[in-house]
Amino acid sequence: MKRLIQFIFAFVILLLVVSVNSSSESGNTLVLTKKAIDFNQVYHRDSIVSLVLINKGITVENYFQFIDSLVKKHDPFTPYKLTEHLIVRANSWIIDTLKNTDYYRMMARDSFVYNQKKMIVLPKGATLIIPDSILAEKIQNSFNNTLIDVNIPEFKLRIYEASNKLYEFSVRVGRDEKVYLEMSGRIEDLKTKTGEGRIVNHVLNPRYVNPINSHEYFVTKRDDDRLTKLPQIPFIETEINGIRNGQLIHPTTNAVTLGKAYSNGCIGTNEADAWVIYYHAPLETKIKIRYDLNVVNKEGDSIVLKDIYGKKQK
């Protein structure tokens, strides 16, 4: 009887949470008092639901530190290995909020943002779910079946879960040039390299360095000629064919370069898409980078793409 009463009590709490979420004008989820967290273990030990109240607004520059603190605090009490990616995928509204820090999205709303790091992404009063083992297993299975697929001459990055395409993003790729890079101390072929591999590292607070002259920079000129601080969006490091060659997936602050061979070899995305890719690419996520000229367009027609690297001639 006592266990039944606990179950009913927890169910009522969750109903109240959903009700508050539905009526929230700001769209933030799960506003609840911190005291309610004391009642999170009303199910059996393999199904733990925790609710975490955000007591103050969290900015982009403090975001990863905050999420990491949640992982350290709650991981000892979860029957699975808790990670940042599991928390965020269990609270998908966070990804939407992070996407909306995109400079060009803000400008489309007539809002100029000089320093995106100061933007609040986890508002005070919002509540996060620490997933139970059932939800965590579902998300982890999704990760295990995820493939990041990049077709260089198509300038496309796609995210698949098994055979289902989840996302398709426009990207920029490496230039068809050989240039001396001071960073490596030798002449490098800047073409994006093909092959299969995995995600091996996340750089949460990346340094922006020009590999040609090793100059670090802190501001950028946008497509509209305005200067802004550089954003704090993770860089994703790949290992292709067993080699970590410094080929990254990362955002570009100049969206006009998407759909072009423009980079020093990395795969560039816009800022909003970079957040989506990051939260679908935990460590060990599979990646395939290919060079296929024969593709099928959205209308179902077979087309031949421009051979941007001149591979047919070689």
Phi, psi and omega per residue, in radians:
M1 nan -0.757 3.134
K2 -1.045 -0.740 3.137
R3 -1.146 -0.630 3.101
L4 -1.122 -0.750 3.134
I5 -1.087 -0.726 3.114
Q6 -1.083 -0.746 -3.133
F7 -1.082 -0.800 -3.133
I8 -1.091 -0.716 -3.121
F9 -1.091 -0.784 3.133
A10 -1.136 -0.661 3.126
F11 -1.100 -0.711 3.116
V12 -1.110 -0.722 3.119
I13 -1.042 -0.796 -3.131
L14 -1.123 -0.640 3.076
L15 -1.093 -0.716 3.103
L16 -1.105 -0.686 3.114
V17 -1.070 -0.840 -3.141
V18 -1.076 -0.691 3.135
S19 -1.090 -0.774 3.129
V20 -1.130 -0.710 3.141
N21 -1.087 -0.701 -3.082
S22 -1.196 -0.539 -3.067
S23 -1.644 -0.040 -3.084
S24 -1.279 2.167 -3.138
E25 -1.230 -0.490 -3.082
S26 -1.399 -0.234 -3.139
G27 1.432 0.053 3.118
N28 -1.372 2.572 -2.995
T29 -1.688 2.626 2.831
L30 1.018 1.146 3.066
V31 -1.491 2.133 -3.034
L32 -2.704 2.668 3.103
T33 -1.285 2.613 -3.102
K34 -1.099 -0.491 -3.111
K35 -1.040 -0.502 -3.094
A36 -1.162 -0.353 3.140
I37 -1.078 -0.450 -3.138
D38 -1.079 -0.320 -3.060
F39 -1.828 0.421 -3.012
N40 -1.447 -0.209 -3.082
Q41 -1.884 0.965 -3.102
V42 -1.661 -0.063 3.086
Y43 -1.794 -3.027 3.082
H44 -1.249 2.900 -2.930
R45 -1.102 -0.349 -3.140
D46 -1.560 0.045 -3.131
S47 -2.392 1.454 -3.069
I48 -1.878 2.181 3.092
V49 -1.944 2.117 3.108
S50 -2.059 2.481 3.110
L51 -2.110 2.235 -3.070
V52 -2.064 2.058 3.107
L53 -1.407 2.383 3.057
I54 -1.611 1.982 -3.020
N55 -1.473 -0.321 3.078
K56 -2.599 2.710 -3.125
G57 -1.101 2.381 -3.135
I58 -1.889 2.154 3.136
T59 -1.496 2.936 3.128
V60 -1.009 -0.732 -3.069
E61 -1.181 -0.338 3.106
N62 -1.893 0.040 -3.000
Y63 -1.102 -0.895 -3.068
F64 -1.162 -0.643 3.099
Q65 -1.089 -0.696 3.137
F66 -1.163 -0.834 3.141
I67 -1.085 -0.695 3.120
D68 -1.092 -0.634 3.114
S69 -1.152 -0.590 3.088
L70 -1.175 -0.724 3.124
V71 -1.056 -0.831 -3.102
K72 -1.127 -0.629 -3.099
K73 -1.284 -0.706 -2.986
H74 -1.723 -0.350 -3.098
D75 -1.002 -0.675 3.133
P76 -1.096 -0.286 -3.049
F77 -1.908 0.034 3.108
T78 -1.761 2.484 -3.139
P79 -1.381 0.331 3.104
Y80 -2.550 2.990 3.115
K81 -1.409 1.905 -3.114
L82 -1.384 2.422 3.125
T83 -2.388 2.862 3.054
E84 -0.984 -0.775 -3.083
H85 -1.130 -0.644 3.096
L86 -1.139 -0.748 3.137
I87 -1.075 -0.845 -3.042
V88 -1.221 -0.684 3.114
R89 -1.197 -0.404 3.052
A90 -1.379 -0.233 3.119
N91 -2.249 1.229 -2.952
S92 -1.089 -0.333 3.120
W93 -1.095 -0.436 3.117
I94 -1.086 -0.745 3.135
I95 -1.069 -0.744 3.117
D96 -1.060 -0.708 3.135
T97 -1.153 -0.755 3.115
L98 -1.117 -0.685 3.101
K99 -1.023 -0.624 -3.077
N100 -1.338 -0.015 2.991
T101 -1.444 -0.131 3.107
D102 -0.888 2.222 -3.101
Y103 -0.932 -0.792 -3.049
Y104 -1.300 -0.489 3.018
R105 -1.165 -0.724 3.122
M106 -1.151 -0.704 3.119
M107 -1.135 -0.573 3.088
A108 -1.120 -0.362 3.082
R109 -1.739 0.265 -3.127
D110 1.068 0.676 3.134
S111 -2.239 1.898 3.121
F112 -1.497 2.225 3.136
V113 -2.072 2.012 3.139
Y114 -1.380 -0.691 -3.085
N115 -2.265 1.719 -3.106
Q116 -1.126 -0.406 -3.122
K117 -1.092 -0.370 -3.112
K118 -1.554 -0.054 -3.123
M119 -1.318 2.449 3.113
I120 -1.456 2.209 -3.135
V121 -1.983 -0.367 3.035
L122 -2.121 1.707 -3.026
P123 -1.286 2.636 3.063
K124 -1.029 2.359 3.116
G125 1.691 -0.264 3.072
A126 -1.328 2.783 -3.134
T127 -2.270 2.434 3.130
L128 -1.851 2.566 3.034
I129 -1.639 2.266 2.873
I130 -1.599 1.987 -2.945
P131 -1.111 2.555 3.011
D132 -1.325 3.081 -3.038
S133 -1.141 -0.527 -3.127
I134 -1.194 -0.850 3.124
L135 -1.163 -0.711 3.136
A136 -1.052 -0.738 3.129
E137 -1.125 -0.684 3.128
K138 -1.096 -0.787 3.140
I139 -1.160 -0.737 -3.136
Q140 -1.109 -0.666 3.070
N141 -1.099 -0.632 3.069
S142 -1.094 -0.782 3.095
F143 -1.034 -0.762 -3.093
N144 -1.102 -0.431 -3.095
N145 -1.853 0.229 -3.102
T146 -1.561 2.432 3.039
L147 -2.278 2.256 2.976
I148 -1.654 2.125 -3.058
D149 -2.064 2.176 3.131
V150 -2.121 2.197 3.026
N151 -1.926 1.913 -2.970
I152 -1.015 -0.976 -3.064
P153 -1.234 -0.213 3.100
E154 -1.578 -0.249 -3.090
F155 0.985 0.787 -3.099
K156 -2.267 2.439 2.951
L157 -2.084 2.238 3.135
R158 -2.125 2.582 3.056
I159 -1.990 2.141 3.127
Y160 -1.984 2.497 2.884
E161 -2.007 1.923 -2.944
A162 0.979 -2.130 -3.117
S163 -1.708 0.058 -3.091
N164 -1.631 2.183 3.084
K165 -1.406 2.104 -3.132
L166 -1.594 -0.726 -3.067
Y167 -2.526 2.710 3.014
E168 -2.442 2.141 -3.054
F169 -2.181 2.544 3.004
S170 -1.385 2.402 -3.121
V171 -2.349 2.920 2.934
R172 -1.918 2.749 -3.085
V173 -2.291 -3.126 -3.083
G174 -1.226 2.644 3.127
R175 -1.321 2.699 3.076
D176 -1.535 1.222 -3.098
E177 -2.524 2.780 2.958
K178 -2.065 2.175 -3.002
V179 -2.387 2.542 3.038
Y180 -1.337 2.173 3.111
L181 -1.908 2.089 3.123
E182 -1.069 -0.543 -3.096
M183 -1.079 -0.687 -3.138
S184 -1.711 -0.297 3.127
G185 1.340 0.391 3.127
R186 -2.731 2.981 3.077
I187 -1.326 2.282 -3.102
E188 -2.103 2.502 2.980
D189 -1.429 2.069 -3.027
L190 -1.467 -0.049 3.120
K191 -1.100 2.455 3.066
T192 -1.145 2.291 -3.041
K193 -1.501 2.492 -3.122
T194 -1.656 2.828 3.079
G195 2.495 -3.028 3.139
E196 -2.113 2.605 -3.121
G197 -3.045 -2.479 -3.025
R198 -2.664 2.894 3.041
I199 -1.474 2.222 -3.034
V200 -2.058 -0.221 -3.097
N201 -2.819 2.606 3.009
H202 -2.116 2.240 3.065
V203 -1.808 1.814 -2.970
L204 -1.347 -0.534 3.121
N205 -2.249 1.308 -2.965
P206 -1.228 2.596 2.946
R207 -1.559 2.427 3.105
Y208 -1.718 1.898 -3.058
V209 -2.239 2.302 3.054
N210 -1.350 1.984 -3.066
P211 -1.163 -0.319 -3.115
I212 -1.235 -0.723 -3.103
N213 -2.171 0.110 -3.140
S214 1.063 0.405 3.133
H215 -1.452 2.173 3.076
E216 -1.533 2.382 3.139
Y217 -2.262 2.736 -2.988
F218 -2.165 -0.226 3.073
V219 -2.228 2.823 -3.127
T220 -2.445 2.591 3.043
K221 -1.625 2.114 -3.109
R222 -1.384 3.037 -3.137
D223 -1.063 -0.425 3.132
D224 -1.615 0.214 3.109
D225 1.251 0.196 3.071
R226 -1.564 2.540 3.075
L227 -1.600 2.398 3.054
T228 -2.442 2.842 2.950
K229 -1.154 2.665 3.081
L230 -1.298 2.515 -3.090
P231 -1.353 2.836 3.032
Q232 -1.855 1.548 3.133
I233 -2.233 2.324 -3.023
P234 -1.038 2.480 2.929
F235 -1.634 2.441 -3.108
I236 -1.921 2.090 -3.122
E237 -1.648 2.371 -3.132
T238 -1.890 2.716 2.918
E239 -2.091 2.046 -3.059
I240 -2.002 2.198 -3.112
N241 0.941 0.647 3.088
G242 1.385 0.115 -3.087
I243 -2.091 2.243 3.010
R244 -1.612 1.674 -3.036
N245 -1.793 0.275 3.114
G246 1.393 0.210 3.136
Q247 -1.426 1.974 -3.017
L248 -1.922 2.799 2.880
I249 -1.916 2.079 -3.095
H250 -2.690 2.821 -3.112
P251 -1.318 2.661 2.952
T252 -1.898 2.519 3.105
T253 -1.523 0.020 3.116
N254 -2.142 1.535 -3.028
A255 -1.084 -0.364 -3.126
V256 -1.134 -0.320 -3.126
T257 -1.474 -0.134 3.094
L258 -1.137 2.526 -3.096
G259 1.425 0.317 -3.123
K260 -2.377 2.791 2.964
A261 -1.539 1.702 -2.908
Y262 -2.342 -0.396 -2.972
S263 -1.549 -3.134 3.066
N264 -1.578 0.378 3.107
G265 2.136 -0.400 -3.128
C266 -1.309 2.890 3.089
I267 -1.751 1.998 -3.058
G268 -1.758 2.484 3.116
T269 -2.262 3.004 2.974
N270 -1.393 2.975 -2.992
E271 -1.151 -0.761 -3.118
A272 -1.104 -0.793 -3.126
D273 -1.127 -0.570 -3.120
A274 -1.061 -0.635 3.106
W275 -1.166 -0.725 3.135
V276 -1.101 -0.804 -3.125
I277 -1.082 -0.781 -3.112
Y278 -1.007 -0.761 -3.094
Y279 -1.457 0.067 2.939
H280 -1.963 0.177 -3.056
A281 -2.368 1.099 2.992
P282 -1.124 2.977 3.129
L283 -0.976 2.478 -3.135
E284 1.413 0.023 3.046
T285 -1.066 2.401 -3.111
K286 -1.316 2.507 3.092
I287 -2.409 2.478 3.088
K288 -2.266 2.190 3.091
I289 -2.030 2.079 -3.011
R290 -2.223 2.970 3.116
Y291 -2.301 1.398 -3.103
D292 -1.897 2.087 3.140
L293 -1.513 -0.442 -3.112
N294 -1.681 1.946 -3.093
V295 -2.332 2.981 3.061
V296 -1.965 2.214 -3.116
N297 -1.417 -3.102 -3.073
K298 -1.120 -0.430 3.132
E299 -1.476 -0.042 3.128
G300 1.549 0.149 -3.126
D301 -1.574 2.454 3.053
S302 -1.388 2.236 -3.119
I303 -2.328 2.803 3.082
V304 -1.971 2.165 -3.095
L305 -1.400 2.820 3.053
K306 -1.142 2.348 -3.119
D307 -1.448 1.428 -2.973
I308 -1.174 -0.397 3.119
Y309 -1.833 0.115 3.112
G310 1.026 0.631 -3.067
K311 -1.258 -0.451 3.132
K312 -1.177 -0.434 -3.086
Q313 -1.470 -0.102 -3.022
K314 -1.846 nan nan
